[in-house]
Amino acid sequence: MNYLNFDTVFKRFILALFFFGAFNAKPQEKVSIIPRPAVLDLHEGFFLFSGHTSINFDRKDRSLTETALYLRGHIHKLAGYDLLLNDRQARSTVHLQLVNDTCIASEGYILEVTPQKITIQARTTSGLFYGLQSIIQTMPPIRTNERISVPCLTVKDAPRFPWRGMHLDVSRHFWDTDMIKEFLDLMAAYKMNTFHWHLVDDQGWRIQIRKYPRLTDIGAWRAGSPKARSKGRGSDNLVHGGYYTQEQIREIVRYAAARHITVVPELEMPGHSSAAIAAYPYLSCFPREKTSINSDMTSSKAISILASGGIKIVPETWGVYDDVLCAGNDSSFQFIQDVLDELLTLFPSKIIHVGGDECPKTNWQRCAACQRRIMQYKLKNEHELQSYFIKRIGDYLTAKGRRLIGWDEILEGGLAPDAIVMSWRGEEGGIEAASMDHFVVMSPQKPCYFDHFQAGPEGEPDAFGGMNTLRDVYQYEPIPKMLSLSKSNYVLGAQANVWTEYISTREQLEYMLLPRMPALSETLWSPTNGKDWIDFNERLTVHIRGFEQKGIRYCRPKPSADK
């Protein structure tokens, strides 16, 4: 059977059963909430929104007011009218209630929908917000002439993991604030709560630091990028760059906070720092040595600059560079501390990502200052020198009331006290860290790298490589089997990483996110005994129709994925 035709018929079948009440099976087959709630019971009837519906809440609580206005704004977008606020004469009501009930998890909620009243109870406004997302998912995705209704139901729900993350690399390709907001809106719709913002890498520095203006004057721009894989080798010779002003950063942080998303910034160190070194060469072990380039993939402008006496440039090819921050020079640490001082005023997150991955030791091995540092602190080798580097920054963050997280390479040479490990090279690093009573975020390349293909190289946009299908993501279990129950408590959750070497357009980014993000959200939110691959695909069909109506690009799951 042709999949497209089957898909169309199936959608109509689902809709018919939904509106005519023909389902006698699972309640979740009538509503298409993702991630699947822990408990959902459907009842007869519907709640209808209208201009006579009031949102009732405690006006003295600012967070409740913001939550109420979020719902009001969404209904206005869908229906064109404004809901009333605390109106005693209203014909129907939505009640947002914070309750001191320890039976409700900190991000959990209880939702009750009757024909005249919707009640959401939670211990936190985050829980109330997630209850709203469940309601919103039962509504039309775009504005229509139909009335806005919610089926009568009871939901008792809470997330399985506290860290439900999405990462976005803005160094390889820069994304404007509108795209970042769309990214955050997608996260919020699926109850994801941590945005890991990869702001710094070799190919571009993306955050304004007032004390070091050359970071954005120089480090935020490169003269070319490698051609897409499908077009072969060579440079596109197009200037690429951009950065976020500090006010734009604050705007994004506020936007995320209104959606109960914590923004965790990443300031990559000591490797992947070529853009900073291009701006301030003294940060390198060898400031007079030219940036290493791949001549057949580097722009003609960059080659000309180096040929005419230029020393350091922002690299234009992907990969790992030997030119890293000098660990033997105190000026490197002063630079990082100065940058952190400004960064910490912008991001309220208690956790700060410092990278720590893929740091070649070649330059350190031949750097006199780095070798003196090794001797001074009786370090065994350059791996312990990296551990010294990360621990020193960790101590600085601790003194500022923050906590360090880094990629699993920070385990090499000894782990900094209280450091959180993000395990990306498989699960081994996470297992090792949890076994030492360190908190862990699982993010293995298989299946959590969303820059990999999801349906196969044929007919898909360029990707970094590898294959992480929708089913791979849905069936992922973040807690490794070999961890004991006590050690498994150190697994905070997981996240997907979106590296953008081969992702350069909004449409392509949407395609790589969807529908894998909804699958990950259910993996991280729903109880393991409530997950059902076939049921998920049925609910996903409704969400896919919403993507189409909104004009959002996505990867259509292959028929074989349902088997």
N, C-alpha and C positions, 0 to 999 in steps of 0.2 A: 504493500500500500504506500502511495506517495505520502511522505511525512507531513508536508505542508497541508495537504488536504485532510489528513488524519487530525492534525493539530487544530485546524479550523472546526472540524466536526466535533472534536472533543471539547473545545471551548464552549460551543453552543450547547452541547449536552450538559456541561457543568452549570452553565447559566440557567438553563431550563429547570434543572433539578433544584437549584438554589431558590429561584423565584416562585416555584410552584410547590415547594416543600416535599419533593419526592424522595429525599434521602431518608433512609431508615437505619443507616449504618453509623459510622463514627461522626461525632459532632464536628470534628475538624474538617470534614468533607463539605460542610456547609459554609464555613468561613475560612478564608485563606490567609490566616495570620502567620507571618514568618518573623521571628522564630516561633516555633510551636509552643503555646503556653503549657505550663505544667498541668493545669486542670482547666478544662473548658466544658461547660454544660450549656447547651442551647435550650431556649424556651420558645413558646409560641409568641408571635407578635414582633413589632418593630417600634423603636423610638424614632420619631420624626423631628428633625431640626426645622426651625422656622424663625422668622423675625421676632417671634414671641417667646423664644427660648432664652432662659437666663442662665449664666454661669454664676454659681453661688460659692463664695470663698471668703476667707478672712482677709479683708483689705489691709489690715495692719501688717500682714506678712508680705514683704516685698517679693519673695520668691514665688509665693502663691499668685500674686498679681501678675508676675511675668508668665507663669504657666497658663493662667486664664487668658491673657492676651495672645499667647501663642495659639491656643485653640480658636480664639475669636478671629485671629488673622487667617487661619487656615480655612475656616468656614466662609469668611468673606471672599477669599480667593475662589472657592468652589461655587458659592451661591450668590455672592454680590451683596449680601446684607450683613449687618453687624449683630451679633448676639448681645442680649442685654446683660448687665452686670449687677448681681445682687438685687434683682427686681422681684418684689414680693407678689406682684400681680401676674407674673409670667405663667403661661399655660403649661410649660414644661421646663425642667431644670436639669442642669449638670452640676453636681456637687463635687468639689475638690476638697478632700479632708485629710489633714495630717493627724495621725493618731499615734498614741504611745502604746503600740501593741507589739510586744517582742515576738509574737508568733509570725509577724511579717518581717521578711529579710530586709536589710537596709536599702536595697534597690528593688525590692518586691512591691507588689500591689494587689489589691482585691478590687475587682471591677464587677459592678452589678448594673445591668441594663433592664429596665422595665419600660412599658409603653409611655410612661409619663416622666421617668426620672433615670438619669445616669449618675451613679455614685462611684467615685474612685477613692479608695482609702490607701494610704501609704504612710510609712514612717518618715520618708524623705520626699522632697520635691522631685528627686530623680525617679522614684517609684511612681509618683503621679504622672510624670512626663511619659514614662514607658506605658502606663495605662492608656494615656492619650494616643500613643502610637498604635496600640492595638485597636482602638476605636477607629482611628483614621484609616487603617488598612481595610476596614469594612465599607468605606465610602468610595464614591467614584474617584478615579485618579486625577481627573481634570474637570473643569466647569462644564456642566451640562444643564439641560432644562429639567431633568428629573429631580425630585425632592431628595434631600440628603437624609438617609435613614441608616439606622444601626440595628441589627437583629438583637432581640432580647436574649441575654446570656449572662452567665456567671463565670468569671475568670479568677483563678488564684495562681499567681505567677511570681517567679523570682529567677534571677540568672544563676547559672551554675558556677561561673567564674567571674572574678572582679575585674580582670583585664581582658577586654574584648577590643582588640586593636586593629587599626589600619595604618600602614606606613605609606608615605609618598615622598619620592625623590624629586626635588625641584632643582637640583644642581645640573643634572645631565640635560634636562629640558625644563625651562622655567614656566610656571603656571600662574596666571594672573589671579587676583583675589576672587573674581567671579567663579573661576573654576574651583578654587579652594572651597568656596562656600557650597558649590554643588556637591563636592566631595563630602563635606560635612553633613549636608542634608541627606545624602544617601546613607551615611553612617547612622544618623539619628533615626531614620526610618526603620532601620534594622537593629536598633538598640545597641549599637556599638558605642563604646564610651572613651576610647583612647586614640588620639590622633598623633602618631609619631611623625614629626615633620623633619625630614632630612634636608637641612638648610645649607649644608656645607659639604663640598667634595672637591676633587681635583679640578673638575671642569666648570666650576662656578661657585662663587660666594654670594649668598642670597639675602643676607640680613644686614641692615644698616648699623654700623658701629661708629658713633660720632668721634670717638677718640682716634679711630684709624680709618679715615675717609678713603684711602687708596684701596681698601678691601672691596668697596663697591665701584670706585672710579676705575680700577684696574681689574680686580679679581672677579667681578661680576660679568665680564665679557670675554668671549673668545671669538676668534676670526673665522672659525669654521667648525664643522662637525663631520664625522664619517658619513658617507652616503649610506642609505638604507641597504640592508643586506641584499635585498632583491635587486639592487642596482649595481652591485659589485663594489670594488674598492675605490678609494679616492675621497677627496674632500668636496663638500658642497660649496665651499668658499663663501658661506653666508655668515655674517656676524650674528651671534646668538648670545642673549644675556638678559639681564634684568635683576631686580632685587626688590625686597619689601622694605619700605620705610618703617621706622619705629611706630608711627601712627597706624600704618596698615597692619602691622603685627598686632597691635592692641585691638584693632577692629576685628581681626580674625579670632583672637582669643576671646573677645566678648561674644562674638557670633557663636563660637563653639560652646562657650559656657551656657548660653541660652538654650542649647540643645544637650546640655549635661555631658559634654565631651571635654575631657582634659587634653590640652595640647602639650605634648612632651617634645621639646626641641632637641635636635641632635646637632652638636658642634663637634665634627669629626676631628680626632686627634689620636696619636701623633702622626699616623699615616693619612693618606688621602687629603693632604694639605697643600697641594701644589698651587691652588688659586691664591691662598694666603701668602705663600712664598713668592709668587709672581708680583704681588703687591708690596711685600716687605721681604726682600731677599735675605736679610740678616737672620731670618728665622731658620734658614737652611744650615746644615753642617758645612756646606760649600757654596757660599753666596756668589762666587765668581765662576762657578761651573754652569754651563748652559743647560737649559731644559732639554731633556732627551725627547726626541720626536721620531715618529714614524713618517718618513718623508713622503711616502706615496699615499698617505691619508691625512696629511696636514695641509692647511691652507697655504696658498702662495704668499699671502701677506705675512703669515707667521714665519715662513721660511726666509722671506726677505728681511724681516726684523732681526732674526738670529744671524743671518749672513752679514748684516751691516753693523754688527757690534752689540746687538741686544743680548741679554743674558737669560732672563727668566720670562716665560710667557705662561698664560693659562693653557694647559694642555687641551688638545682638541680631539684626542682619541681616547677610547675607553680603556679600562684596565687599571693596573697597579703601577705606581711610580716609586722609584728608589728615593726621590728627593722628599724627605719627610722632616718634620720639626726636629730641631737639634735638641736632644735630651741632655746634653752636657752644658748647654748655654742657659744661664738663669733668665736671660732676656726672653726666651721662649715661654717660660712659665709666667713671667710678668705680662707678656702679651695675652696669654690665655686668661689669666686672672682679670685683666682689664676688660677683655671681651665678655667674660662671664658676668662681671659686675653690671654691665649694661644689659646683657641678656636676661639676668635674673629680675630686673625691674619690669620686663615685658611679659614674662611667663610665670604665673603663680604656681605652676606644677611643682610638687615636692620632689619629683623625679626628673633628673636631667640626663640626657643621653650623651655620652662622650665618645661614641664610636669605639675605637680601640682595635679595629679589625684590619687585617691585610696590611700590616706595617712591615715593609722590608727592613732588614737589619744591615744591609750592605753598607750604607753610608755610616752608620754608627760604628761598624767594625773598623773603618779606616779614619774615623774622626777622633782627633786627639782629645778634644773636650769630652766626648762621650766616654772614651776609655778612661780618662781621669775620674769621671763620675763613677764608673764601675769599680775602680780601685778604691775611691774614697769611701764608698758604702759597702765594700767587700761583697759585691754582687758576683754571681757565678758567670754570667754571660749577658748577652744583649736581650734575651727574653726576660731576665730579671730586671734589666734596665727599663724595659717597657712596663713591667709591674711597678717599679719605683715611680715611673712617670704617672701612671694611672692612679696609684695610691696617693701621690702628692696632690693631684687634682681632686681626688675623692675627699681628702682631708679638708681642702679649701671649700668644697661644696658643703661638707658636714658643718663647718664653722658658720656657713651662711644659712643653715637650717634646711639644706637640700640633701638629696640622696642620689648617688651615681648609679647609672645603668649602662652597660656596654655589651657589645657583641662578645661571643664566647671566647675570643682570643684573649680577653682580659684574665682568663684563668691561667694563661701561660706565665710561668715565673712566680706565681702566687697571687691569690685573689685579695683585693682590697677589702677591709672590714666593711660589712653592711652593703657591699656592692650587690646589685641585682644583675643577673646574667641573662642575656637574650641569646638563645641557642638557635643558630642558623645553619651551622655545618652538620646537619643531622640533629639527633637528640642527645648525643653523647655529652656535650657540654652542659646541657640542662640537667642530665642525670648526675653528672659529677658535682655540679653546684648544689643541687637539692640534697645530695648525700652529705654535703658539708654544711647543711642548714642555711643555705643562701636561697633567697627567692629567685624564681625563674620565670621567664616568659618564653614559651615555645614558639619558634618561628622557623622550622626547618625548611630548606628549599623544596623538599618534597613533603607536603603539597602546598606550602604557604607562600611560594613566590608567584605572584600574579603577573610577573613579566614573562612567564613561560607560556607556551601554547596551551590552549585548552581543548581544541577540537582537532588539531593536526595542522602541519605547516601548509598543506594545500588549501588555498582559498582563505587563509587567515592573514591578518596584518603581520608585519615583521615582529618578531619576538626575540628575546634573548636566547631562547633555546629550551630544551627539555619539554616536558608535558605534565601539566597538572589539570586533570579534568574536573568537571563539576562533581562527579562522584568521588574522586580522590579527596576533594576538599570536604565534602559532606561526611565522609566516613572516617575522617581523621579523628584520632583520640589523643588529646594533648597530654594526658598522663601516661607515661611509659609503663608498661606492665611490670618491669623489673623494680620499680620504686615501691617501697613499703607504704602502708597507709599513712604512717606518720610523716614520711618524707614527701609523699605526694601532696601534702598540704602546702608545700613550698612552691608548687606550680600555681602561679597567679592566673594563668590563662594562656592565650596565644594571640598572634596577630598575623596578618598577611602583609607582605612587602611588595610594593610597586616601584621597581627600579625603571627608570625612564630612558635608558640609552636608545631604545628603539620605539619609544612612545612619544610622539611629537605633536599630536592633535587631540582636541577634546573628544572627538568621536572614537579615536583609538583608545584613549584612556577609559572611556565609558565601557567600551567593548571588553577590555581586559578585566574590569571590575565586575561586570555583570554577565551571568547571574552567580558568579562565585562568591561575591560578598554576602548575599542572602544565605548561601550554603554554610559559610563560615559562621555567620551569626547564629544559626541554629545549632551548630556544633558547640559554640561557646555558651549559649544561653540555656538550651533545653535539656531536661534530664535525659541521661543516656537511654533509659528504658522507654522514653517517649519518642525517640527518633525512628522514622520510618521512611526509607528512600522512596518508595512508590507514592506514599502520601505526600511527601515533600514535593515531588514532581507535579502532583495534581494541584497543590496550592500554588506552586511556582507558575503554573499556566496563567493564573489570574494576574500575577505580578508582571509577567511578560507582556500581557495585553496593556497593562499600565505603562510600561516602558515605551511601547509602540505609540500609545496615545500622547505621551509627553515628548515624543521625538528623541528618546534616549536610545543610543545604539547599544546592542548587547549581542552576545554569542548565543545563537540558537542551539540548544542541546541536541545532540544527535540521537536518533531513535535507539541506537544501540546502548546509549547511556541509561536507558530505562530498564534494561534487562538485568 
